[in-house]
Amino acid sequence: MAVKALREALGQYATGVAVVTTVTPAGDRAGVTVNSFASVSLDPPLVLWCLSGRSPSAITFLGAGQFVINVLAADQEHLSRRFATPMPDKFAGVETRPTETGLPALTGTLAHFACQTVTVYDGGDHLIFVGRIEEYQRSGGEPLVFHSGGYREFCTDLRMLNQVGA
């Protein structure tokens, strides 16, 4: 199977964009951009996200035992790009606030979910993290959307959609 063609086909599914953050007991912070975030269960409250097993942050997330999923707003493409790029301190100049459990949550996001890691599954070349939501906050707004290899605008105004389709 051609990997590039498969990636392009999978890219036809539009997704939101999130940054997953954590801090280890030793105080090391890590963050990574993902579009593989999903609700698993409301009772108990579980979510999942996926991380490449080759990611430099994989060891940190595996050892931390907790994480925050930060759902990015439409005007936070810069945060998506920053946390998708390898650099010594992805948090430099980024405004965060601590969750009740002391994890770094990004400010200005649509929502955040602070979780305890329940389990991690082998998912081929990725790790699948399942977490129990311990705390969450929602502010609302327009989401950052990724489709077909690029960021897209999300339109909620049906009148505009009707004009485009006319």
C-alpha positions as CSV (number, residue, x, y, z in Angstrom):
1,M,0.0,0.0,0.0
2,A,1.4,3.4,-0.9
3,V,1.9,5.4,2.3
4,K,1.7,8.8,0.6
5,A,-1.6,8.0,-1.2
6,L,-3.0,6.5,2.1
7,R,-2.1,9.7,4.0
8,E,-3.8,11.8,1.3
9,A,-6.9,9.7,1.5
10,L,-7.0,9.8,5.3
11,G,-6.5,13.6,5.1
12,Q,-10.0,14.0,3.5
13,Y,-11.4,13.6,7.0
14,A,-11.5,17.1,8.5
15,T,-10.4,17.2,12.1
16,G,-10.0,19.6,14.9
17,V,-6.5,20.4,16.2
18,A,-5.3,20.0,19.8
19,V,-2.1,20.4,21.7
20,V,-1.5,17.7,24.4
21,T,0.7,18.9,27.3
22,T,2.1,17.3,30.3
23,V,4.7,17.6,33.1
24,T,6.7,14.8,34.7
25,P,7.2,14.4,38.4
26,A,10.7,15.9,37.8
27,G,9.1,19.0,36.3
28,D,9.9,18.3,32.7
29,R,7.2,19.7,30.4
30,A,6.3,18.4,27.0
31,G,3.7,19.3,24.4
32,V,2.8,18.0,21.0
33,T,0.2,18.9,18.3
34,V,-2.3,16.2,17.5
35,N,-5.4,15.7,15.4
36,S,-6.1,12.2,16.7
37,F,-8.3,13.1,19.7
38,A,-11.6,11.4,20.4
39,S,-14.2,10.9,23.1
40,V,-14.4,7.3,24.2
41,S,-16.9,7.2,27.0
42,L,-19.0,9.5,29.2
43,D,-19.3,7.1,32.1
44,P,-16.5,6.8,33.0
45,P,-15.3,10.0,31.2
46,L,-12.6,8.7,28.9
47,V,-10.8,10.2,25.9
48,L,-8.0,9.0,23.6
49,W,-5.2,10.5,21.5
50,C,-2.4,9.1,19.5
51,L,1.3,9.9,19.4
52,S,4.0,8.6,17.1
53,G,6.2,6.0,18.8
54,R,9.2,7.8,17.2
55,S,8.2,11.1,18.8
56,P,10.9,12.6,21.1
57,S,8.1,13.3,23.5
58,A,6.9,9.7,23.7
59,I,9.1,8.7,26.7
60,T,8.0,11.9,28.6
61,F,4.3,11.2,28.0
62,L,4.7,7.5,28.9
63,G,6.4,8.4,32.2
64,A,4.1,11.4,33.2
65,G,1.0,9.4,33.7
66,Q,-1.2,12.4,33.0
67,F,-1.9,14.9,30.3
68,V,-4.0,17.8,29.2
69,I,-5.7,17.9,25.8
70,N,-6.0,21.6,24.7
71,V,-8.6,22.1,21.9
72,L,-7.3,24.9,19.7
73,A,-9.3,27.9,18.6
74,A,-9.3,29.2,15.0
75,D,-6.8,31.9,15.8
76,Q,-4.3,29.5,17.4
77,E,-2.6,28.1,14.3
78,H,0.7,29.5,15.7
79,L,0.4,27.2,18.7
80,S,-0.3,24.2,16.5
81,R,2.8,24.9,14.4
82,R,4.9,25.6,17.5
83,F,4.1,22.4,19.2
84,A,4.4,20.4,16.0
85,T,8.0,21.6,15.5
86,P,11.0,20.1,17.4
87,M,12.6,22.8,19.6
88,P,14.3,22.9,23.0
89,D,11.5,24.7,24.9
90,K,8.1,24.7,23.1
91,F,6.6,26.5,26.1
92,A,8.9,29.6,25.9
93,G,6.7,32.7,25.5
94,V,3.5,30.6,25.5
95,E,0.9,31.6,28.1
96,T,-0.3,28.7,30.3
97,R,-2.2,28.2,33.5
98,P,-2.0,25.3,35.9
99,T,-4.9,22.9,36.1
100,E,-6.1,21.7,39.5
101,T,-3.6,18.9,39.3
102,G,-0.7,21.2,38.3
103,L,-0.6,20.4,34.6
104,P,0.1,23.2,32.1
105,A,-3.1,24.1,30.2
106,L,-2.7,26.6,27.3
107,T,-4.7,29.8,27.6
108,G,-7.3,30.9,25.1
109,T,-8.3,27.4,23.9
110,L,-11.8,26.3,23.2
111,A,-11.6,23.6,25.9
112,H,-9.1,21.6,27.9
113,F,-9.4,18.2,29.5
114,A,-6.9,17.3,32.3
115,C,-6.6,13.5,32.4
116,Q,-4.9,10.6,34.2
117,T,-3.5,8.0,31.8
118,V,-5.6,4.8,32.2
119,T,-3.7,2.8,29.6
120,V,-1.5,3.0,26.5
121,Y,-2.1,0.7,23.6
122,D,0.3,-0.3,20.8
123,G,-1.2,1.1,17.6
124,G,1.3,0.1,15.0
125,D,3.7,3.0,14.6
126,H,1.7,5.1,17.1
127,L,0.9,4.8,20.8
128,I,-2.8,5.2,21.8
129,F,-3.2,7.0,25.1
130,V,-6.5,6.5,26.9
131,G,-7.2,9.0,29.8
132,R,-9.8,9.5,32.4
133,I,-11.0,13.1,32.5
134,E,-10.3,14.6,36.0
135,E,-11.1,18.2,35.1
136,Y,-12.3,20.1,32.1
137,Q,-13.1,23.6,31.0
138,R,-15.0,24.9,28.0
139,S,-15.0,28.5,26.7
140,G,-16.4,28.0,23.1
141,G,-15.7,29.8,19.9
142,E,-14.6,28.7,16.4
143,P,-12.3,25.7,16.1
144,L,-9.0,25.3,14.3
145,V,-9.6,22.8,11.5
146,F,-7.2,20.6,9.5
147,H,-8.2,19.1,6.2
148,S,-6.2,17.7,3.2
149,G,-2.8,18.8,4.6
150,G,-3.7,22.3,5.6
151,Y,-5.6,24.5,8.0
152,R,-9.1,25.5,7.0
153,E,-11.8,27.9,8.1
154,F,-14.9,26.6,9.8
155,C,-18.1,28.3,8.7
156,T,-21.1,28.2,10.9
157,D,-23.1,30.8,9.0
158,L,-25.6,28.8,6.8
159,R,-26.4,32.0,4.8
160,M,-22.8,32.1,3.6
161,L,-22.8,28.4,2.8
162,N,-26.0,28.9,0.7
163,Q,-24.5,31.8,-1.2
164,V,-21.4,29.8,-2.0
165,G,-23.5,26.8,-3.2
166,A,-25.9,29.0,-5.3
